[in-house]
Amino acid sequence: MMGKGPEKNTKNKALHTKLLNRKKAKLQEEKRERALRLKALVAKMNEKQHTDGAKGI
């Protein structure tokens, strides 16, 4: 006896999985790059604060 739901898409399943994996990898890469940029910006701002603080003393 067959189930009541719609037929499963088995033909494009591999292509769909490949597409989703690419999308996931791209999002992870963007997240990693964003974190690196933020880390660099924070380091730059900390360095600037240290140099400004030294001038004020």
Backbone as XML, in Angstrom:
<?xml version="1.0"?>
<chain id="A" units="angstrom">
  <residue number="1" name="MET">
    <atom name="N" x="0.838" y="-1.179" z="0.000"/>
    <atom name="CA" x="0.000" y="0.000" z="0.000"/>
    <atom name="C" x="0.887" y="1.249" z="0.000"/>
  </residue>
  <residue number="2" name="MET">
    <atom name="N" x="0.576" y="2.196" z="-0.845"/>
    <atom name="CA" x="1.370" y="3.412" z="-0.986"/>
    <atom name="C" x="0.988" y="4.425" z="0.095"/>
  </residue>
  <residue number="3" name="GLY">
    <atom name="N" x="1.961" y="5.277" z="0.419"/>
    <atom name="CA" x="1.693" y="6.340" z="1.375"/>
    <atom name="C" x="0.807" y="7.403" z="0.757"/>
  </residue>
  <residue number="4" name="LYS">
    <atom name="N" x="0.274" y="8.251" z="1.595"/>
    <atom name="CA" x="-0.665" y="9.265" z="1.116"/>
    <atom name="C" x="0.019" y="10.530" z="0.609"/>
  </residue>
  <residue number="5" name="GLY">
    <atom name="N" x="1.259" y="10.760" z="0.995"/>
    <atom name="CA" x="1.954" y="11.991" z="0.630"/>
    <atom name="C" x="2.350" y="12.030" z="-0.827"/>
  </residue>
  <residue number="6" name="PRO">
    <atom name="N" x="2.896" y="13.181" z="-1.262"/>
    <atom name="CA" x="3.335" y="13.301" z="-2.657"/>
    <atom name="C" x="4.539" y="12.397" z="-2.929"/>
  </residue>
  <residue number="7" name="GLU">
    <atom name="N" x="4.780" y="12.124" z="-4.209"/>
    <atom name="CA" x="5.925" y="11.288" z="-4.563"/>
    <atom name="C" x="7.215" y="11.999" z="-4.177"/>
  </residue>
  <residue number="8" name="LYS">
    <atom name="N" x="8.204" y="11.216" z="-3.775"/>
    <atom name="CA" x="9.486" y="11.793" z="-3.391"/>
    <atom name="C" x="10.305" y="12.099" z="-4.640"/>
  </residue>
  <residue number="9" name="ASN">
    <atom name="N" x="11.046" y="13.186" z="-4.563"/>
    <atom name="CA" x="11.904" y="13.590" z="-5.669"/>
    <atom name="C" x="13.253" y="12.895" z="-5.491"/>
  </residue>
  <residue number="10" name="THR">
    <atom name="N" x="13.471" y="11.815" z="-6.234"/>
    <atom name="CA" x="14.734" y="11.090" z="-6.113"/>
    <atom name="C" x="15.682" y="11.419" z="-7.251"/>
  </residue>
  <residue number="11" name="LYS">
    <atom name="N" x="15.162" y="11.955" z="-8.359"/>
    <atom name="CA" x="16.024" y="12.252" z="-9.507"/>
    <atom name="C" x="16.970" y="13.415" z="-9.225"/>
  </residue>
  <residue number="12" name="ASN">
    <atom name="N" x="16.451" y="14.478" z="-8.632"/>
    <atom name="CA" x="17.260" y="15.680" z="-8.434"/>
    <atom name="C" x="17.844" y="15.778" z="-7.030"/>
  </residue>
  <residue number="13" name="LYS">
    <atom name="N" x="17.690" y="14.720" z="-6.242"/>
    <atom name="CA" x="18.125" y="14.780" z="-4.857"/>
    <atom name="C" x="19.631" y="15.029" z="-4.730"/>
  </residue>
  <residue number="14" name="ALA">
    <atom name="N" x="20.434" y="14.346" z="-5.552"/>
    <atom name="CA" x="21.890" y="14.525" z="-5.495"/>
    <atom name="C" x="22.274" y="15.946" z="-5.898"/>
  </residue>
  <residue number="15" name="LEU">
    <atom name="N" x="21.634" y="16.474" z="-6.930"/>
    <atom name="CA" x="21.935" y="17.838" z="-7.369"/>
    <atom name="C" x="21.540" y="18.844" z="-6.302"/>
  </residue>
  <residue number="16" name="HIS">
    <atom name="N" x="20.400" y="18.596" z="-5.684"/>
    <atom name="CA" x="19.917" y="19.509" z="-4.649"/>
    <atom name="C" x="20.859" y="19.492" z="-3.440"/>
  </residue>
  <residue number="17" name="THR">
    <atom name="N" x="21.304" y="18.309" z="-3.068"/>
    <atom name="CA" x="22.232" y="18.175" z="-1.948"/>
    <atom name="C" x="23.529" y="18.904" z="-2.256"/>
  </residue>
  <residue number="18" name="LYS">
    <atom name="N" x="24.020" y="18.747" z="-3.483"/>
    <atom name="CA" x="25.257" y="19.420" z="-3.896"/>
    <atom name="C" x="25.091" y="20.937" z="-3.806"/>
  </residue>
  <residue number="19" name="LEU">
    <atom name="N" x="23.935" y="21.436" z="-4.265"/>
    <atom name="CA" x="23.657" y="22.865" z="-4.227"/>
    <atom name="C" x="23.609" y="23.370" z="-2.791"/>
  </residue>
  <residue number="20" name="LEU">
    <atom name="N" x="22.928" y="22.629" z="-1.927"/>
    <atom name="CA" x="22.832" y="23.041" z="-0.526"/>
    <atom name="C" x="24.197" y="23.013" z="0.147"/>
  </residue>
  <residue number="21" name="ASN">
    <atom name="N" x="25.016" y="22.022" z="-0.185"/>
    <atom name="CA" x="26.363" y="21.957" z="0.392"/>
    <atom name="C" x="27.207" y="23.142" z="-0.048"/>
  </residue>
  <residue number="22" name="ARG">
    <atom name="N" x="27.083" y="23.527" z="-1.318"/>
    <atom name="CA" x="27.808" y="24.705" z="-1.809"/>
    <atom name="C" x="27.365" y="25.955" z="-1.065"/>
  </residue>
  <residue number="23" name="LYS">
    <atom name="N" x="26.043" y="26.082" z="-0.892"/>
    <atom name="CA" x="25.489" y="27.245" z="-0.215"/>
    <atom name="C" x="25.989" y="27.310" z="1.225"/>
  </residue>
  <residue number="24" name="LYS">
    <atom name="N" x="25.986" y="26.163" z="1.908"/>
    <atom name="CA" x="26.456" y="26.100" z="3.285"/>
    <atom name="C" x="27.933" y="26.476" z="3.379"/>
  </residue>
  <residue number="25" name="ALA">
    <atom name="N" x="28.729" y="25.952" z="2.451"/>
    <atom name="CA" x="30.164" y="26.239" z="2.451"/>
    <atom name="C" x="30.418" y="27.725" z="2.204"/>
  </residue>
  <residue number="26" name="LYS">
    <atom name="N" x="29.643" y="28.307" z="1.304"/>
    <atom name="CA" x="29.792" y="29.727" z="0.998"/>
    <atom name="C" x="29.454" y="30.572" z="2.225"/>
  </residue>
  <residue number="27" name="LEU">
    <atom name="N" x="28.380" y="30.231" z="2.913"/>
    <atom name="CA" x="27.992" y="30.980" z="4.105"/>
    <atom name="C" x="29.042" y="30.857" z="5.206"/>
  </residue>
  <residue number="28" name="GLN">
    <atom name="N" x="29.607" y="29.660" z="5.369"/>
    <atom name="CA" x="30.656" y="29.469" z="6.373"/>
    <atom name="C" x="31.892" y="30.288" z="6.036"/>
  </residue>
  <residue number="29" name="GLU">
    <atom name="N" x="32.249" y="30.324" z="4.759"/>
    <atom name="CA" x="33.416" y="31.096" z="4.324"/>
    <atom name="C" x="33.190" y="32.583" z="4.571"/>
  </residue>
  <residue number="30" name="GLU">
    <atom name="N" x="31.985" y="33.085" z="4.241"/>
    <atom name="CA" x="31.672" y="34.497" z="4.475"/>
    <atom name="C" x="31.720" y="34.817" z="5.968"/>
  </residue>
  <residue number="31" name="LYS">
    <atom name="N" x="31.218" y="33.906" z="6.786"/>
    <atom name="CA" x="31.238" y="34.099" z="8.229"/>
    <atom name="C" x="32.674" y="34.168" z="8.740"/>
  </residue>
  <residue number="32" name="ARG">
    <atom name="N" x="33.530" y="33.277" z="8.223"/>
    <atom name="CA" x="34.941" y="33.247" z="8.624"/>
    <atom name="C" x="35.636" y="34.550" z="8.219"/>
  </residue>
  <residue number="33" name="GLU">
    <atom name="N" x="35.390" y="35.013" z="6.992"/>
    <atom name="CA" x="36.006" y="36.257" z="6.518"/>
    <atom name="C" x="35.539" y="37.450" z="7.341"/>
  </residue>
  <residue number="34" name="ARG">
    <atom name="N" x="34.254" y="37.477" z="7.668"/>
    <atom name="CA" x="33.695" y="38.570" z="8.465"/>
    <atom name="C" x="34.357" y="38.598" z="9.846"/>
  </residue>
  <residue number="35" name="ALA">
    <atom name="N" x="34.547" y="37.423" z="10.432"/>
    <atom name="CA" x="35.185" y="37.342" z="11.752"/>
    <atom name="C" x="36.621" y="37.846" z="11.684"/>
  </residue>
  <residue number="36" name="LEU">
    <atom name="N" x="37.343" y="37.479" z="10.618"/>
    <atom name="CA" x="38.730" y="37.948" z="10.473"/>
    <atom name="C" x="38.797" y="39.460" z="10.307"/>
  </residue>
  <residue number="37" name="ARG">
    <atom name="N" x="37.875" y="40.012" z="9.500"/>
    <atom name="CA" x="37.844" y="41.470" z="9.319"/>
    <atom name="C" x="37.553" y="42.172" z="10.639"/>
  </residue>
  <residue number="38" name="LEU">
    <atom name="N" x="36.602" y="41.618" z="11.381"/>
    <atom name="CA" x="36.242" y="42.211" z="12.665"/>
    <atom name="C" x="37.410" y="42.152" z="13.637"/>
  </residue>
  <residue number="39" name="LYS">
    <atom name="N" x="38.107" y="41.016" z="13.648"/>
    <atom name="CA" x="39.262" y="40.854" z="14.541"/>
    <atom name="C" x="40.348" y="41.866" z="14.188"/>
  </residue>
  <residue number="40" name="ALA">
    <atom name="N" x="40.577" y="42.068" z="12.888"/>
    <atom name="CA" x="41.584" y="43.033" z="12.444"/>
    <atom name="C" x="41.177" y="44.452" z="12.841"/>
  </residue>
  <residue number="41" name="LEU">
    <atom name="N" x="39.898" y="44.757" z="12.697"/>
    <atom name="CA" x="39.407" y="46.088" z="13.049"/>
    <atom name="C" x="39.543" y="46.342" z="14.545"/>
  </residue>
  <residue number="42" name="VAL">
    <atom name="N" x="39.206" y="45.348" z="15.347"/>
    <atom name="CA" x="39.333" y="45.484" z="16.795"/>
    <atom name="C" x="40.787" y="45.687" z="17.186"/>
  </residue>
  <residue number="43" name="ALA">
    <atom name="N" x="41.683" y="44.925" z="16.579"/>
    <atom name="CA" x="43.109" y="45.080" z="16.872"/>
    <atom name="C" x="43.583" y="46.477" z="16.489"/>
  </residue>
  <residue number="44" name="LYS">
    <atom name="N" x="43.134" y="46.962" z="15.352"/>
    <atom name="CA" x="43.518" y="48.300" z="14.889"/>
    <atom name="C" x="43.010" y="49.369" z="15.854"/>
  </residue>
  <residue number="45" name="MET">
    <atom name="N" x="41.769" y="49.235" z="16.294"/>
    <atom name="CA" x="41.206" y="50.218" z="17.221"/>
    <atom name="C" x="41.920" y="50.168" z="18.576"/>
  </residue>
  <residue number="46" name="ASN">
    <atom name="N" x="42.266" y="48.961" z="19.044"/>
    <atom name="CA" x="42.998" y="48.839" z="20.304"/>
    <atom name="C" x="44.364" y="49.495" z="20.203"/>
  </residue>
  <residue number="47" name="GLU">
    <atom name="N" x="45.026" y="49.282" z="19.075"/>
    <atom name="CA" x="46.339" y="49.897" z="18.846"/>
    <atom name="C" x="46.209" y="51.418" z="18.836"/>
  </residue>
  <residue number="48" name="LYS">
    <atom name="N" x="45.165" y="51.908" z="18.188"/>
    <atom name="CA" x="44.949" y="53.353" z="18.120"/>
    <atom name="C" x="44.686" y="53.925" z="19.511"/>
  </residue>
  <residue number="49" name="GLN">
    <atom name="N" x="43.918" y="53.216" z="20.308"/>
    <atom name="CA" x="43.636" y="53.686" z="21.673"/>
    <atom name="C" x="44.918" y="53.725" z="22.513"/>
  </residue>
  <residue number="50" name="HIS">
    <atom name="N" x="45.777" y="52.731" z="22.339"/>
    <atom name="CA" x="47.020" y="52.692" z="23.095"/>
    <atom name="C" x="47.918" y="53.845" z="22.702"/>
  </residue>
  <residue number="51" name="THR">
    <atom name="N" x="47.988" y="54.157" z="21.417"/>
    <atom name="CA" x="48.859" y="55.258" z="20.973"/>
    <atom name="C" x="48.271" y="56.605" z="21.396"/>
  </residue>
  <residue number="52" name="ASP">
    <atom name="N" x="46.957" y="56.746" z="21.332"/>
    <atom name="CA" x="46.316" y="57.994" z="21.778"/>
    <atom name="C" x="46.483" y="58.181" z="23.270"/>
  </residue>
  <residue number="53" name="GLY">
    <atom name="N" x="46.399" y="57.107" z="24.022"/>
    <atom name="CA" x="46.566" y="57.166" z="25.470"/>
    <atom name="C" x="47.981" y="57.570" z="25.847"/>
  </residue>
  <residue number="54" name="ALA">
    <atom name="N" x="48.961" y="57.121" z="25.103"/>
    <atom name="CA" x="50.366" y="57.457" z="25.389"/>
    <atom name="C" x="50.623" y="58.949" z="25.128"/>
  </residue>
  <residue number="55" name="LYS">
    <atom name="N" x="49.971" y="59.509" z="24.130"/>
    <atom name="CA" x="50.159" y="60.941" z="23.830"/>
    <atom name="C" x="49.554" y="61.823" z="24.906"/>
  </residue>
  <residue number="56" name="GLY">
    <atom name="N" x="48.448" y="61.380" z="25.486"/>
    <atom name="CA" x="47.760" y="62.183" z="26.484"/>
    <atom name="C" x="48.526" y="62.274" z="27.793"/>
  </residue>
  <residue number="57" name="ILE">
    <atom name="N" x="49.402" y="61.343" z="28.083"/>
    <atom name="CA" x="50.118" y="61.313" z="29.358"/>
    <atom name="C" x="51.327" y="62.190" z="29.362"/>
  </residue>
</chain>
